[in-house]
Structures are given as structure tokens and as C-alpha cells.
Amino acid sequence: MESENLTDEEELDIKKKFIDADCIIRRTLLKSLSTHQNKYYSTLIDVQGIIKSLKVSTQFSCSTSKQFASSTFEVPSNIIELS
């Protein structure tokens, strides 16, 4: 193999170049990710606030349905029965 012909110094140099390349890739990815996030999201999304508002609206609709189902309706006296 060719790697057997490399000196220790050359092998260390190659490893260092791979490690440096990995660092460059990580930095580039982080920069591109932050650029894309800034492009699509101008403000932070408050996920907890969204979840809380969904829970409140669900609770409201459930309580309204229960009230509607348990209420009694009075039929006006001027309605004529059709049967």
C-alpha cells in the first residue's frame, strides 16, 4: 500500500489536513444554516405560546359545547305544531 511508504510526518500532515477540512465544513454549515434561518424566519417562533393558545381554544370550544348540550330551550308560544 502507498500509506506504508509515507513517513510519520507525512501521515500526520495528511490527518491534520482532514481534520482542518472537517472544521471548515462545520463552520460553513453553521453559517449557511444561520443564513437560511434568517432568510425564512425574521423573528423567533414562540412554540410554547402557540401550544398554550391551542389548548385554550380547545378548552373553550369543549366548554361551550358542553354548555350548549346541557341547556334547555324554550319554544316560543307563537310556533304552530305541524303534525
mmCIF file of the N, C-alpha and C atoms, coordinates in Angstrom:
data_MODEL
# 
_entry.id   MODEL 
# 
loop_
_atom_site.group_PDB 
_atom_site.id 
_atom_site.type_symbol 
_atom_site.label_atom_id 
_atom_site.label_alt_id 
_atom_site.label_comp_id 
_atom_site.label_asym_id 
_atom_site.label_entity_id 
_atom_site.label_seq_id 
_atom_site.pdbx_PDB_ins_code 
_atom_site.Cartn_x 
_atom_site.Cartn_y 
_atom_site.Cartn_z 
_atom_site.occupancy 
_atom_site.B_iso_or_equiv 
_atom_site.pdbx_formal_charge 
_atom_site.auth_seq_id 
_atom_site.auth_comp_id 
_atom_site.auth_asym_id 
_atom_site.auth_atom_id 
_atom_site.pdbx_PDB_model_num 
ATOM 1   N N  . MET A 1 1  ? 0.829   -1.182 0.000  1.00 0.00 ? 1  MET A N  1 
ATOM 2   C CA . MET A 1 1  ? 0.000   0.000  0.000  1.00 0.00 ? 1  MET A CA 1 
ATOM 3   C C  . MET A 1 1  ? 0.873   1.245  0.000  1.00 0.00 ? 1  MET A C  1 
ATOM 4   N N  . GLU A 1 2  ? 0.314   2.304  -0.528 1.00 0.00 ? 2  GLU A N  1 
ATOM 5   C CA . GLU A 1 2  ? 1.063   3.555  -0.568 1.00 0.00 ? 2  GLU A CA 1 
ATOM 6   C C  . GLU A 1 2  ? 1.247   4.153  0.813  1.00 0.00 ? 2  GLU A C  1 
ATOM 7   N N  . SER A 1 3  ? 0.271   3.948  1.700  1.00 0.00 ? 3  SER A N  1 
ATOM 8   C CA . SER A 1 3  ? 0.369   4.531  3.035  1.00 0.00 ? 3  SER A CA 1 
ATOM 9   C C  . SER A 1 3  ? 1.562   3.970  3.806  1.00 0.00 ? 3  SER A C  1 
ATOM 10  N N  . GLU A 1 4  ? 1.999   2.770  3.444  1.00 0.00 ? 4  GLU A N  1 
ATOM 11  C CA . GLU A 1 4  ? 3.164   2.181  4.098  1.00 0.00 ? 4  GLU A CA 1 
ATOM 12  C C  . GLU A 1 4  ? 4.434   2.933  3.728  1.00 0.00 ? 4  GLU A C  1 
ATOM 13  N N  . ASN A 1 5  ? 4.425   3.612  2.589  1.00 0.00 ? 5  ASN A N  1 
ATOM 14  C CA . ASN A 1 5  ? 5.596   4.341  2.126  1.00 0.00 ? 5  ASN A CA 1 
ATOM 15  C C  . ASN A 1 5  ? 5.676   5.749  2.707  1.00 0.00 ? 5  ASN A C  1 
ATOM 16  N N  . LEU A 1 6  ? 4.635   6.204  3.403  1.00 0.00 ? 6  LEU A N  1 
ATOM 17  C CA . LEU A 1 6  ? 4.615   7.554  3.964  1.00 0.00 ? 6  LEU A CA 1 
ATOM 18  C C  . LEU A 1 6  ? 5.421   7.599  5.255  1.00 0.00 ? 6  LEU A C  1 
ATOM 19  N N  . THR A 1 7  ? 6.069   8.710  5.467  1.00 0.00 ? 7  THR A N  1 
ATOM 20  C CA . THR A 1 7  ? 6.752   8.906  6.748  1.00 0.00 ? 7  THR A CA 1 
ATOM 21  C C  . THR A 1 7  ? 5.719   9.312  7.785  1.00 0.00 ? 7  THR A C  1 
ATOM 22  N N  . ASP A 1 8  ? 6.097   9.214  9.039  1.00 0.00 ? 8  ASP A N  1 
ATOM 23  C CA . ASP A 1 8  ? 5.182   9.607  10.117 1.00 0.00 ? 8  ASP A CA 1 
ATOM 24  C C  . ASP A 1 8  ? 4.773   11.068 9.971  1.00 0.00 ? 8  ASP A C  1 
ATOM 25  N N  . GLU A 1 9  ? 5.699   11.892 9.576  1.00 0.00 ? 9  GLU A N  1 
ATOM 26  C CA . GLU A 1 9  ? 5.404   13.326 9.419  1.00 0.00 ? 9  GLU A CA 1 
ATOM 27  C C  . GLU A 1 9  ? 4.399   13.561 8.295  1.00 0.00 ? 9  GLU A C  1 
ATOM 28  N N  . GLU A 1 10 ? 4.558   12.847 7.199  1.00 0.00 ? 10 GLU A N  1 
ATOM 29  C CA . GLU A 1 10 ? 3.622   12.993 6.075  1.00 0.00 ? 10 GLU A CA 1 
ATOM 30  C C  . GLU A 1 10 ? 2.228   12.489 6.458  1.00 0.00 ? 10 GLU A C  1 
ATOM 31  N N  . GLU A 1 11 ? 2.199   11.380 7.193  1.00 0.00 ? 11 GLU A N  1 
ATOM 32  C CA . GLU A 1 11 ? 0.914   10.825 7.619  1.00 0.00 ? 11 GLU A CA 1 
ATOM 33  C C  . GLU A 1 11 ? 0.204   11.784 8.575  1.00 0.00 ? 11 GLU A C  1 
ATOM 34  N N  . LEU A 1 12 ? 0.953   12.374 9.503  1.00 0.00 ? 12 LEU A N  1 
ATOM 35  C CA . LEU A 1 12 ? 0.378   13.359 10.418 1.00 0.00 ? 12 LEU A CA 1 
ATOM 36  C C  . LEU A 1 12 ? -0.117  14.588 9.668  1.00 0.00 ? 12 LEU A C  1 
ATOM 37  N N  . ASP A 1 13 ? 0.619   14.992 8.650  1.00 0.00 ? 13 ASP A N  1 
ATOM 38  C CA . ASP A 1 13 ? 0.213   16.148 7.844  1.00 0.00 ? 13 ASP A CA 1 
ATOM 39  C C  . ASP A 1 13 ? -1.111  15.869 7.130  1.00 0.00 ? 13 ASP A C  1 
ATOM 40  N N  . ILE A 1 14 ? -1.255  14.673 6.597  1.00 0.00 ? 14 ILE A N  1 
ATOM 41  C CA . ILE A 1 14 ? -2.499  14.305 5.903  1.00 0.00 ? 14 ILE A CA 1 
ATOM 42  C C  . ILE A 1 14 ? -3.666  14.268 6.893  1.00 0.00 ? 14 ILE A C  1 
ATOM 43  N N  . LYS A 1 15 ? -3.444  13.679 8.074  1.00 0.00 ? 15 LYS A N  1 
ATOM 44  C CA . LYS A 1 15 ? -4.500  13.635 9.093  1.00 0.00 ? 15 LYS A CA 1 
ATOM 45  C C  . LYS A 1 15 ? -4.911  15.045 9.498  1.00 0.00 ? 15 LYS A C  1 
ATOM 46  N N  . LYS A 1 16 ? -3.909  15.921 9.660  1.00 0.00 ? 16 LYS A N  1 
ATOM 47  C CA . LYS A 1 16 ? -4.193  17.308 10.040 1.00 0.00 ? 16 LYS A CA 1 
ATOM 48  C C  . LYS A 1 16 ? -5.029  17.998 8.970  1.00 0.00 ? 16 LYS A C  1 
ATOM 49  N N  . LYS A 1 17 ? -4.721  17.733 7.709  1.00 0.00 ? 17 LYS A N  1 
ATOM 50  C CA . LYS A 1 17 ? -5.493  18.344 6.616  1.00 0.00 ? 17 LYS A CA 1 
ATOM 51  C C  . LYS A 1 17 ? -6.948  17.862 6.634  1.00 0.00 ? 17 LYS A C  1 
ATOM 52  N N  . PHE A 1 18 ? -7.159  16.581 6.925  1.00 0.00 ? 18 PHE A N  1 
ATOM 53  C CA . PHE A 1 18 ? -8.532  16.069 7.020  1.00 0.00 ? 18 PHE A CA 1 
ATOM 54  C C  . PHE A 1 18 ? -9.278  16.709 8.187  1.00 0.00 ? 18 PHE A C  1 
ATOM 55  N N  . ILE A 1 19 ? -8.603  16.837 9.321  1.00 0.00 ? 19 ILE A N  1 
ATOM 56  C CA . ILE A 1 19 ? -9.221  17.465 10.491 1.00 0.00 ? 19 ILE A CA 1 
ATOM 57  C C  . ILE A 1 19 ? -9.547  18.925 10.200 1.00 0.00 ? 19 ILE A C  1 
ATOM 58  N N  . ASP A 1 20 ? -8.625  19.637 9.556  1.00 0.00 ? 20 ASP A N  1 
ATOM 59  C CA . ASP A 1 20 ? -8.877  21.034 9.181  1.00 0.00 ? 20 ASP A CA 1 
ATOM 60  C C  . ASP A 1 20 ? -10.063 21.141 8.228  1.00 0.00 ? 20 ASP A C  1 
ATOM 61  N N  . ALA A 1 21 ? -10.126 20.202 7.269  1.00 0.00 ? 21 ALA A N  1 
ATOM 62  C CA . ALA A 1 21 ? -11.241 20.212 6.313  1.00 0.00 ? 21 ALA A CA 1 
ATOM 63  C C  . ALA A 1 21 ? -12.572 19.989 7.032  1.00 0.00 ? 21 ALA A C  1 
ATOM 64  N N  . ASP A 1 22 ? -12.587 19.078 8.010  1.00 0.00 ? 22 ASP A N  1 
ATOM 65  C CA . ASP A 1 22 ? -13.811 18.847 8.789  1.00 0.00 ? 22 ASP A CA 1 
ATOM 66  C C  . ASP A 1 22 ? -14.240 20.108 9.525  1.00 0.00 ? 22 ASP A C  1 
ATOM 67  N N  . CYS A 1 23 ? -13.276 20.836 10.088 1.00 0.00 ? 23 CYS A N  1 
ATOM 68  C CA . CYS A 1 23 ? -13.593 22.082 10.798 1.00 0.00 ? 23 CYS A CA 1 
ATOM 69  C C  . CYS A 1 23 ? -14.174 23.123 9.845  1.00 0.00 ? 23 CYS A C  1 
ATOM 70  N N  . ILE A 1 24 ? -13.598 23.219 8.664  1.00 0.00 ? 24 ILE A N  1 
ATOM 71  C CA . ILE A 1 24 ? -14.097 24.179 7.665  1.00 0.00 ? 24 ILE A CA 1 
ATOM 72  C C  . ILE A 1 24 ? -15.526 23.817 7.261  1.00 0.00 ? 24 ILE A C  1 
ATOM 73  N N  . ILE A 1 25 ? -15.777 22.538 7.066  1.00 0.00 ? 25 ILE A N  1 
ATOM 74  C CA . ILE A 1 25 ? -17.126 22.092 6.686  1.00 0.00 ? 25 ILE A CA 1 
ATOM 75  C C  . ILE A 1 25 ? -18.130 22.445 7.779  1.00 0.00 ? 25 ILE A C  1 
ATOM 76  N N  . ARG A 1 26 ? -17.773 22.199 9.046  1.00 0.00 ? 26 ARG A N  1 
ATOM 77  C CA . ARG A 1 26 ? -18.682 22.526 10.154 1.00 0.00 ? 26 ARG A CA 1 
ATOM 78  C C  . ARG A 1 26 ? -18.986 24.017 10.199 1.00 0.00 ? 26 ARG A C  1 
ATOM 79  N N  . ARG A 1 27 ? -17.944 24.839 10.063 1.00 0.00 ? 27 ARG A N  1 
ATOM 80  C CA . ARG A 1 27 ? -18.159 26.296 10.099 1.00 0.00 ? 27 ARG A CA 1 
ATOM 81  C C  . ARG A 1 27 ? -19.028 26.742 8.938  1.00 0.00 ? 27 ARG A C  1 
ATOM 82  N N  . THR A 1 28 ? -18.788 26.195 7.771  1.00 0.00 ? 28 THR A N  1 
ATOM 83  C CA . THR A 1 28 ? -19.568 26.557 6.589  1.00 0.00 ? 28 THR A CA 1 
ATOM 84  C C  . THR A 1 28 ? -21.027 26.155 6.768  1.00 0.00 ? 28 THR A C  1 
ATOM 85  N N  . LEU A 1 29 ? -21.258 24.960 7.306  1.00 0.00 ? 29 LEU A N  1 
ATOM 86  C CA . LEU A 1 29 ? -22.632 24.509 7.538  1.00 0.00 ? 29 LEU A CA 1 
ATOM 87  C C  . LEU A 1 29 ? -23.346 25.410 8.530  1.00 0.00 ? 29 LEU A C  1 
ATOM 88  N N  . LEU A 1 30 ? -22.661 25.779 9.607  1.00 0.00 ? 30 LEU A N  1 
ATOM 89  C CA . LEU A 1 30 ? -23.286 26.656 10.599 1.00 0.00 ? 30 LEU A CA 1 
ATOM 90  C C  . LEU A 1 30 ? -23.634 28.009 10.002 1.00 0.00 ? 30 LEU A C  1 
ATOM 91  N N  . LYS A 1 31 ? -22.734 28.544 9.184  1.00 0.00 ? 31 LYS A N  1 
ATOM 92  C CA . LYS A 1 31 ? -23.008 29.840 8.549  1.00 0.00 ? 31 LYS A CA 1 
ATOM 93  C C  . LYS A 1 31 ? -24.199 29.733 7.605  1.00 0.00 ? 31 LYS A C  1 
ATOM 94  N N  . SER A 1 32 ? -24.231 28.673 6.804  1.00 0.00 ? 32 SER A N  1 
ATOM 95  C CA . SER A 1 32 ? -25.335 28.542 5.845  1.00 0.00 ? 32 SER A CA 1 
ATOM 96  C C  . SER A 1 32 ? -26.653 28.296 6.557  1.00 0.00 ? 32 SER A C  1 
ATOM 97  N N  . LEU A 1 33 ? -26.620 27.528 7.651  1.00 0.00 ? 33 LEU A N  1 
ATOM 98  C CA . LEU A 1 33 ? -27.857 27.303 8.405  1.00 0.00 ? 33 LEU A CA 1 
ATOM 99  C C  . LEU A 1 33 ? -28.389 28.598 8.989  1.00 0.00 ? 33 LEU A C  1 
ATOM 100 N N  . SER A 1 34 ? -27.514 29.393 9.570  1.00 0.00 ? 34 SER A N  1 
ATOM 101 C CA . SER A 1 34 ? -27.985 30.646 10.164 1.00 0.00 ? 34 SER A CA 1 
ATOM 102 C C  . SER A 1 34 ? -28.472 31.604 9.085  1.00 0.00 ? 34 SER A C  1 
ATOM 103 N N  . THR A 1 35 ? -27.854 31.586 7.922  1.00 0.00 ? 35 THR A N  1 
ATOM 104 C CA . THR A 1 35 ? -28.296 32.434 6.819  1.00 0.00 ? 35 THR A CA 1 
ATOM 105 C C  . THR A 1 35 ? -29.694 32.030 6.363  1.00 0.00 ? 35 THR A C  1 
ATOM 106 N N  . HIS A 1 36 ? -29.925 30.726 6.224  1.00 0.00 ? 36 HIS A N  1 
ATOM 107 C CA . HIS A 1 36 ? -31.245 30.254 5.799  1.00 0.00 ? 36 HIS A CA 1 
ATOM 108 C C  . HIS A 1 36 ? -32.300 30.565 6.845  1.00 0.00 ? 36 HIS A C  1 
ATOM 109 N N  . GLN A 1 37 ? -31.966 30.403 8.115  1.00 0.00 ? 37 GLN A N  1 
ATOM 110 C CA . GLN A 1 37 ? -32.941 30.701 9.158  1.00 0.00 ? 37 GLN A CA 1 
ATOM 111 C C  . GLN A 1 37 ? -33.294 32.178 9.156  1.00 0.00 ? 37 GLN A C  1 
ATOM 112 N N  . ASN A 1 38 ? -32.312 33.040 8.972  1.00 0.00 ? 38 ASN A N  1 
ATOM 113 C CA . ASN A 1 38 ? -32.591 34.473 8.930  1.00 0.00 ? 38 ASN A CA 1 
ATOM 114 C C  . ASN A 1 38 ? -33.435 34.822 7.712  1.00 0.00 ? 38 ASN A C  1 
ATOM 115 N N  . LYS A 1 39 ? -33.239 34.099 6.647  1.00 0.00 ? 39 LYS A N  1 
ATOM 116 C CA . LYS A 1 39 ? -33.976 34.375 5.421  1.00 0.00 ? 39 LYS A CA 1 
ATOM 117 C C  . LYS A 1 39 ? -35.457 34.023 5.581  1.00 0.00 ? 39 LYS A C  1 
ATOM 118 N N  . TYR A 1 40 ? -35.737 32.907 6.213  1.00 0.00 ? 40 TYR A N  1 
ATOM 119 C CA . TYR A 1 40 ? -37.111 32.434 6.304  1.00 0.00 ? 40 TYR A CA 1 
ATOM 120 C C  . TYR A 1 40 ? -37.820 32.816 7.601  1.00 0.00 ? 40 TYR A C  1 
ATOM 121 N N  . TYR A 1 41 ? -37.072 33.070 8.650  1.00 0.00 ? 41 TYR A N  1 
ATOM 122 C CA . TYR A 1 41 ? -37.674 33.394 9.942  1.00 0.00 ? 41 TYR A CA 1 
ATOM 123 C C  . TYR A 1 41 ? -37.121 34.713 10.439 1.00 0.00 ? 41 TYR A C  1 
ATOM 124 N N  . SER A 1 42 ? -37.886 35.768 10.305 1.00 0.00 ? 42 SER A N  1 
ATOM 125 C CA . SER A 1 42 ? -37.402 37.076 10.736 1.00 0.00 ? 42 SER A CA 1 
ATOM 126 C C  . SER A 1 42 ? -37.507 37.241 12.244 1.00 0.00 ? 42 SER A C  1 
ATOM 127 N N  . THR A 1 43 ? -38.383 36.482 12.890 1.00 0.00 ? 43 THR A N  1 
ATOM 128 C CA . THR A 1 43 ? -38.491 36.523 14.350 1.00 0.00 ? 43 THR A CA 1 
ATOM 129 C C  . THR A 1 43 ? -38.528 35.099 14.868 1.00 0.00 ? 43 THR A C  1 
ATOM 130 N N  . LEU A 1 44 ? -38.247 34.959 16.129 1.00 0.00 ? 44 LEU A N  1 
ATOM 131 C CA . LEU A 1 44 ? -38.317 33.637 16.732 1.00 0.00 ? 44 LEU A CA 1 
ATOM 132 C C  . LEU A 1 44 ? -39.773 33.219 16.876 1.00 0.00 ? 44 LEU A C  1 
ATOM 133 N N  . ILE A 1 45 ? -40.019 31.958 16.683 1.00 0.00 ? 45 ILE A N  1 
ATOM 134 C CA . ILE A 1 45 ? -41.371 31.436 16.806 1.00 0.00 ? 45 ILE A CA 1 
ATOM 135 C C  . ILE A 1 45 ? -41.573 30.984 18.246 1.00 0.00 ? 45 ILE A C  1 
ATOM 136 N N  . ASP A 1 46 ? -42.604 31.480 18.882 1.00 0.00 ? 46 ASP A N  1 
ATOM 137 C CA . ASP A 1 46 ? -42.912 31.140 20.268 1.00 0.00 ? 46 ASP A CA 1 
ATOM 138 C C  . ASP A 1 46 ? -43.787 29.891 20.281 1.00 0.00 ? 46 ASP A C  1 
ATOM 139 N N  . VAL A 1 47 ? -43.138 28.730 20.252 1.00 0.00 ? 47 VAL A N  1 
ATOM 140 C CA . VAL A 1 47 ? -43.863 27.468 20.169 1.00 0.00 ? 47 VAL A CA 1 
ATOM 141 C C  . VAL A 1 47 ? -44.731 27.258 21.403 1.00 0.00 ? 47 VAL A C  1 
ATOM 142 N N  . GLN A 1 48 ? -44.206 27.579 22.576 1.00 0.00 ? 48 GLN A N  1 
ATOM 143 C CA . GLN A 1 48 ? -44.982 27.396 23.805 1.00 0.00 ? 48 GLN A CA 1 
ATOM 144 C C  . GLN A 1 48 ? -46.244 28.266 23.782 1.00 0.00 ? 48 GLN A C  1 
ATOM 145 N N  . GLY A 1 49 ? -46.118 29.479 23.274 1.00 0.00 ? 49 GLY A N  1 
ATOM 146 C CA . GLY A 1 49 ? -47.279 30.360 23.170 1.00 0.00 ? 49 GLY A CA 1 
ATOM 147 C C  . GLY A 1 49 ? -48.333 29.803 22.230 1.00 0.00 ? 49 GLY A C  1 
ATOM 148 N N  . ILE A 1 50 ? -47.886 29.223 21.130 1.00 0.00 ? 50 ILE A N  1 
ATOM 149 C CA . ILE A 1 50 ? -48.821 28.629 20.169 1.00 0.00 ? 50 ILE A CA 1 
ATOM 150 C C  . ILE A 1 50 ? -49.544 27.451 20.809 1.00 0.00 ? 50 ILE A C  1 
ATOM 151 N N  . ILE A 1 51 ? -48.785 26.593 21.488 1.00 0.00 ? 51 ILE A N  1 
ATOM 152 C CA . ILE A 1 51 ? -49.389 25.429 22.136 1.00 0.00 ? 51 ILE A CA 1 
ATOM 153 C C  . ILE A 1 51 ? -50.385 25.870 23.197 1.00 0.00 ? 51 ILE A C  1 
ATOM 154 N N  . LYS A 1 52 ? -50.012 26.884 23.971 1.00 0.00 ? 52 LYS A N  1 
ATOM 155 C CA . LYS A 1 52 ? -50.905 27.380 25.025 1.00 0.00 ? 52 LYS A CA 1 
ATOM 156 C C  . LYS A 1 52 ? -52.197 27.920 24.417 1.00 0.00 ? 52 LYS A C  1 
ATOM 157 N N  . SER A 1 53 ? -52.097 28.685 23.333 1.00 0.00 ? 53 SER A N  1 
ATOM 158 C CA . SER A 1 53 ? -53.303 29.243 22.720 1.00 0.00 ? 53 SER A CA 1 
ATOM 159 C C  . SER A 1 53 ? -54.173 28.147 22.118 1.00 0.00 ? 53 SER A C  1 
ATOM 160 N N  . LEU A 1 54 ? -53.550 27.103 21.582 1.00 0.00 ? 54 LEU A N  1 
ATOM 161 C CA . LEU A 1 54 ? -54.334 25.988 21.056 1.00 0.00 ? 54 LEU A CA 1 
ATOM 162 C C  . LEU A 1 54 ? -55.074 25.269 22.175 1.00 0.00 ? 54 LEU A C  1 
ATOM 163 N N  . LYS A 1 55 ? -54.406 25.086 23.313 1.00 0.00 ? 55 LYS A N  1 
ATOM 164 C CA . LYS A 1 55 ? -55.066 24.434 24.449 1.00 0.00 ? 55 LYS A CA 1 
ATOM 165 C C  . LYS A 1 55 ? -56.235 25.273 24.944 1.00 0.00 ? 55 LYS A C  1 
ATOM 166 N N  . VAL A 1 56 ? -56.049 26.579 25.023 1.00 0.00 ? 56 VAL A N  1 
ATOM 167 C CA . VAL A 1 56 ? -57.113 27.469 25.496 1.00 0.00 ? 56 VAL A CA 1 
ATOM 168 C C  . VAL A 1 56 ? -58.299 27.423 24.547 1.00 0.00 ? 56 VAL A C  1 
ATOM 169 N N  . SER A 1 57 ? -58.044 27.495 23.238 1.00 0.00 ? 57 SER A N  1 
ATOM 170 C CA . SER A 1 57 ? -59.157 27.486 22.284 1.00 0.00 ? 57 SER A CA 1 
ATOM 171 C C  . SER A 1 57 ? -59.867 26.143 22.294 1.00 0.00 ? 57 SER A C  1 
ATOM 172 N N  . THR A 1 58 ? -59.136 25.055 22.499 1.00 0.00 ? 58 THR A N  1 
ATOM 173 C CA . THR A 1 58 ? -59.758 23.737 22.581 1.00 0.00 ? 58 THR A CA 1 
ATOM 174 C C  . THR A 1 58 ? -60.609 23.632 23.829 1.00 0.00 ? 58 THR A C  1 
ATOM 175 N N  . GLN A 1 59 ? -60.082 24.113 24.956 1.00 0.00 ? 59 GLN A N  1 
ATOM 176 C CA . GLN A 1 59 ? -60.853 24.077 26.198 1.00 0.00 ? 59 GLN A CA 1 
ATOM 177 C C  . GLN A 1 59 ? -62.107 24.930 26.073 1.00 0.00 ? 59 GLN A C  1 
ATOM 178 N N  . PHE A 1 60 ? -61.997 26.088 25.435 1.00 0.00 ? 60 PHE A N  1 
ATOM 179 C CA . PHE A 1 60 ? -63.146 26.973 25.258 1.00 0.00 ? 60 PHE A CA 1 
ATOM 180 C C  . PHE A 1 60 ? -64.215 26.299 24.416 1.00 0.00 ? 60 PHE A C  1 
ATOM 181 N N  . SER A 1 61 ? -63.801 25.684 23.302 1.00 0.00 ? 61 SER A N  1 
ATOM 182 C CA . SER A 1 61 ? -64.791 25.054 22.427 1.00 0.00 ? 61 SER A CA 1 
ATOM 183 C C  . SER A 1 61 ? -65.444 23.864 23.112 1.00 0.00 ? 61 SER A C  1 
ATOM 184 N N  . CYS A 1 62 ? -64.678 23.119 23.924 1.00 0.00 ? 62 CYS A N  1 
ATOM 185 C CA . CYS A 1 62 ? -65.268 21.990 24.652 1.00 0.00 ? 62 CYS A CA 1 
ATOM 186 C C  . CYS A 1 62 ? -66.260 22.477 25.694 1.00 0.00 ? 62 CYS A C  1 
ATOM 187 N N  . SER A 1 63 ? -65.898 23.514 26.435 1.00 0.00 ? 63 SER A N  1 
ATOM 188 C CA . SER A 1 63 ? -66.811 24.009 27.470 1.00 0.00 ? 63 SER A CA 1 
ATOM 189 C C  . SER A 1 63 ? -68.054 24.622 26.839 1.00 0.00 ? 63 SER A C  1 
ATOM 190 N N  . THR A 1 64 ? -67.912 25.282 25.708 1.00 0.00 ? 64 THR A N  1 
ATOM 191 C CA . THR A 1 64 ? -69.060 25.857 25.009 1.00 0.00 ? 64 THR A CA 1 
ATOM 192 C C  . THR A 1 64 ? -69.986 24.754 24.523 1.00 0.00 ? 64 THR A C  1 
ATOM 193 N N  . SER A 1 65 ? -69.424 23.680 23.993 1.00 0.00 ? 65 SER A N  1 
ATOM 194 C CA . SER A 1 65 ? -70.240 22.556 23.526 1.00 0.00 ? 65 SER A CA 1 
ATOM 195 C C  . SER A 1 65 ? -71.000 21.922 24.672 1.00 0.00 ? 65 SER A C  1 
ATOM 196 N N  . LYS A 1 66 ? -70.327 21.766 25.823 1.00 0.00 ? 66 LYS A N  1 
ATOM 197 C CA . LYS A 1 66 ? -70.996 21.176 26.986 1.00 0.00 ? 66 LYS A CA 1 
ATOM 198 C C  . LYS A 1 66 ? -72.137 22.067 27.462 1.00 0.00 ? 66 LYS A C  1 
ATOM 199 N N  . GLN A 1 67 ? -71.913 23.370 27.496 1.00 0.00 ? 67 GLN A N  1 
ATOM 200 C CA . GLN A 1 67 ? -72.961 24.298 27.921 1.00 0.00 ? 67 GLN A CA 1 
ATOM 201 C C  . GLN A 1 67 ? -74.136 24.246 26.955 1.00 0.00 ? 67 GLN A C  1 
ATOM 202 N N  . PHE A 1 68 ? -73.830 24.207 25.678 1.00 0.00 ? 68 PHE A N  1 
ATOM 203 C CA . PHE A 1 68 ? -74.869 24.165 24.658 1.00 0.00 ? 68 PHE A CA 1 
ATOM 204 C C  . PHE A 1 68 ? -75.678 22.876 24.786 1.00 0.00 ? 68 PHE A C  1 
ATOM 205 N N  . ALA A 1 69 ? -75.006 21.760 25.016 1.00 0.00 ? 69 ALA A N  1 
ATOM 206 C CA . ALA A 1 69 ? -75.689 20.470 25.113 1.00 0.00 ? 69 ALA A CA 1 
ATOM 207 C C  . ALA A 1 69 ? -76.541 20.371 26.369 1.00 0.00 ? 69 ALA A C  1 
ATOM 208 N N  . SER A 1 70 ? -76.131 21.020 27.450 1.00 0.00 ? 70 SER A N  1 
ATOM 209 C CA . SER A 1 70 ? -76.879 20.898 28.703 1.00 0.00 ? 70 SER A CA 1 
ATOM 210 C C  . SER A 1 70 ? -77.961 21.960 28.860 1.00 0.00 ? 70 SER A C  1 
ATOM 211 N N  . SER A 1 71 ? -78.008 22.920 27.972 1.00 0.00 ? 71 SER A N  1 
ATOM 212 C CA . SER A 1 71 ? -79.004 23.985 28.117 1.00 0.00 ? 71 SER A CA 1 
ATOM 213 C C  . SER A 1 71 ? -80.359 23.532 27.574 1.00 0.00 ? 71 SER A C  1 
ATOM 214 N N  . THR A 1 72 ? -81.396 24.098 28.128 1.00 0.00 ? 72 THR A N  1 
ATOM 215 C CA . THR A 1 72 ? -82.752 23.793 27.664 1.00 0.00 ? 72 THR A CA 1 
ATOM 216 C C  . THR A 1 72 ? -83.274 24.986 26.872 1.00 0.00 ? 72 THR A C  1 
ATOM 217 N N  . PHE A 1 73 ? -84.020 24.680 25.854 1.00 0.00 ? 73 PHE A N  1 
ATOM 218 C CA . PHE A 1 73 ? -84.559 25.735 25.005 1.00 0.00 ? 73 PHE A CA 1 
ATOM 219 C C  . PHE A 1 73 ? -86.066 25.844 25.225 1.00 0.00 ? 73 PHE A C  1 
ATOM 220 N N  . GLU A 1 74 ? -86.524 27.061 25.243 1.00 0.00 ? 74 GLU A N  1 
ATOM 221 C CA . GLU A 1 74 ? -87.959 27.291 25.350 1.00 0.00 ? 74 GLU A CA 1 
ATOM 222 C C  . GLU A 1 74 ? -88.501 27.544 23.956 1.00 0.00 ? 74 GLU A C  1 
ATOM 223 N N  . VAL A 1 75 ? -89.554 26.857 23.637 1.00 0.00 ? 75 VAL A N  1 
ATOM 224 C CA . VAL A 1 75 ? -90.182 27.040 22.341 1.00 0.00 ? 75 VAL A CA 1 
ATOM 225 C C  . VAL A 1 75 ? -91.147 28.206 22.457 1.00 0.00 ? 75 VAL A C  1 
ATOM 226 N N  . PRO A 1 76 ? -91.056 29.167 21.573 1.00 0.00 ? 76 PRO A N  1 
ATOM 227 C CA . PRO A 1 76 ? -91.977 30.308 21.628 1.00 0.00 ? 76 PRO A CA 1 
ATOM 228 C C  . PRO A 1 76 ? -93.426 29.833 21.456 1.00 0.00 ? 76 PRO A C  1 
ATOM 229 N N  . SER A 1 77 ? -94.343 30.506 22.105 1.00 0.00 ? 77 SER A N  1 
ATOM 230 C CA . SER A 1 77 ? -95.753 30.098 22.085 1.00 0.00 ? 77 SER A CA 1 
ATOM 231 C C  . SER A 1 77 ? -96.422 30.350 20.735 1.00 0.00 ? 77 SER A C  1 
ATOM 232 N N  . ASN A 1 78 ? -95.847 31.198 19.902 1.00 0.00 ? 78 ASN A N  1 
ATOM 233 C CA . ASN A 1 78 ? -96.498 31.510 18.630 1.00 0.00 ? 78 ASN A CA 1 
ATOM 234 C C  . ASN A 1 78 ? -96.115 30.543 17.509 1.00 0.00 ? 78 ASN A C  1 
ATOM 235 N N  . ILE A 1 79 ? -95.339 29.482 17.815 1.00 0.00 ? 79 ILE A N  1 
ATOM 236 C CA . ILE A 1 79 ? -94.992 28.489 16.792 1.00 0.00 ? 79 ILE A CA 1 
ATOM 237 C C  . ILE A 1 79 ? -96.098 27.440 16.758 1.00 0.00 ? 79 ILE A C  1 
ATOM 238 N N  . ILE A 1 80 ? -96.564 27.133 15.563 1.00 0.00 ? 80 ILE A N  1 
ATOM 239 C CA . ILE A 1 80 ? -97.649 26.161 15.387 1.00 0.00 ? 80 ILE A CA 1 
ATOM 240 C C  . ILE A 1 80 ? -97.040 24.799 15.105 1.00 0.00 ? 80 ILE A C  1 
ATOM 241 N N  . GLU A 1 81 ? -97.561 23.794 15.765 1.00 0.00 ? 81 GLU A N  1 
ATOM 242 C CA . GLU A 1 81 ? -97.071 22.440 15.563 1.00 0.00 ? 81 GLU A CA 1 
ATOM 243 C C  . GLU A 1 81 ? -97.579 21.935 14.217 1.00 0.00 ? 81 GLU A C  1 
ATOM 244 N N  . LEU A 1 82 ? -96.692 21.306 13.435 1.00 0.00 ? 82 LEU A N  1 
ATOM 245 C CA . LEU A 1 82 ? -97.044 20.870 12.087 1.00 0.00 ? 82 LEU A CA 1 
ATOM 246 C C  . LEU A 1 82 ? -97.619 19.461 12.026 1.00 0.00 ? 82 LEU A C  1 
ATOM 247 N N  . SER A 1 83 ? -97.649 18.723 13.063 1.00 0.00 ? 83 SER A N  1 
ATOM 248 C CA . SER A 1 83 ? -98.121 17.337 12.975 1.00 0.00 ? 83 SER A CA 1 
ATOM 249 C C  . SER A 1 83 ? -99.611 17.203 12.958 1.00 0.00 ? 83 SER A C  1 
# 
